Amino acid sequence: MIELERTKELAKKYKMNLREVNDKAGLGTNSIYNWKNKRPGGDALEAVAEVLNTSIDYLKGKTDDPTPIPTKGQPTSIPLDEEKPYSYHGYNVPERYLNMIRGLMEDDIKEGRADKKWET
């Protein structure tokens, strides 16, 4: 099934195995492996898409663009304090880049230069 193949592909890209993705998504034991014979439910796909920083549509094969699509009314901020893979135009963002951004933001917050989080 395409959901399993796409999940494997992204897991490999982010240097995770399927068990790690499964556990981070909070799914039952070997749930992702069962996708070989059974279509995953929407909740499972949503959880895996979140872990792999992609969209459900990508996992289902409805699009070939793995970039996540923000939901309507949701800000397009990137929570850099979470442990998840990040990409930019399909390329992995190295941890050193994320650390640079975190450091710059911490400096701006301490100096009072950072904008406050907007209300959602």
C-alpha positions in Angstrom: 0.0 0.0 0.0 1.2 3.5 -0.8 0.9 4.7 2.8 3.4 2.2 4.0 5.8 2.9 1.1 5.7 6.6 1.6 6.1 6.2 5.4 9.1 4.0 4.8 10.6 6.5 2.3 10.2 9.5 4.7 11.4 7.5 7.8 14.6 6.6 5.9 15.0 10.2 4.8 14.8 11.3 8.5 17.0 8.4 9.7 14.2 6.7 11.6 13.0 3.1 11.3 9.3 2.2 11.2 9.2 1.2 14.8 10.5 4.7 15.9 7.9 6.4 13.7 5.2 4.0 15.1 6.2 4.8 18.7 6.5 8.6 18.2 3.1 8.6 16.6 1.7 6.8 19.6 0.3 3.9 17.6 -0.3 0.3 18.8 2.4 -2.3 18.5 3.5 -2.8 14.8 0.5 -0.8 13.5 2.5 0.7 10.6 3.7 -2.8 9.6 0.0 -3.9 9.4 -0.5 -1.3 6.7 0.9 -3.8 4.3 -2.4 -5.7 4.3 -4.8 -3.2 5.8 -5.5 0.5 5.0 -4.6 2.8 7.9 -7.3 4.9 9.6 -7.3 8.7 9.5 -6.1 9.2 13.0 -3.1 6.9 12.4 -2.2 8.7 9.2 -2.6 12.1 10.9 -0.2 11.0 13.7 2.4 9.6 11.3 2.2 12.7 9.1 2.8 14.9 12.2 5.9 12.8 13.1 7.3 12.9 9.6 6.4 16.6 9.0 4.3 15.8 5.9 0.6 15.8 4.9 -1.9 13.0 5.0 -2.4 13.6 1.3 1.2 12.9 0.6 1.0 9.6 2.6 -2.1 8.6 0.7 -0.6 9.3 -2.7 -2.9 12.2 -3.5 0.1 14.5 -4.0 3.8 14.0 -4.7 4.7 17.1 -2.6 5.7 16.0 1.0 5.5 19.5 2.3 2.8 19.8 5.0 -0.1 22.0 4.3 -1.2 24.2 7.2 -4.8 23.8 8.1 -7.2 26.8 7.6 -6.8 29.4 10.4 -3.6 27.8 11.7 -0.5 30.0 11.7 2.4 28.7 9.7 4.9 28.8 12.5 7.5 26.1 12.9 7.8 24.8 16.5 11.6 24.4 16.7 11.5 23.2 20.2 10.0 19.8 19.1 12.0 16.8 18.1 10.9 16.2 14.6 12.6 16.3 11.2 12.4 19.5 9.3 12.8 20.1 5.6 13.2 23.0 3.2 12.2 22.5 -0.4 12.6 18.8 0.1 16.0 19.0 1.7 16.7 18.1 5.3 17.5 21.0 7.6 20.6 20.1 9.6 20.4 20.3 13.4 23.2 22.8 13.3 21.0 25.2 11.4 18.1 24.7 13.8 20.5 25.4 16.7 21.6 28.7 15.0 18.0 29.7 14.7 17.2 28.7 18.3 20.2 30.7 19.5 19.2 33.8 17.5 15.7 33.6 18.8 16.9 33.2 22.4 19.0 36.3 22.0 16.1 38.3 20.6 13.8 37.1 23.4 16.3 38.1 26.1 16.9 41.5 24.5 13.2 42.1 24.0 13.4 42.2 20.2 11.3 39.2 19.5 7.7 39.6 18.5 5.2 38.0 20.8 3.3 34.9 19.7 0.1 35.8 17.9 -3.3 34.7 19.1 -4.9 31.8 17.3 
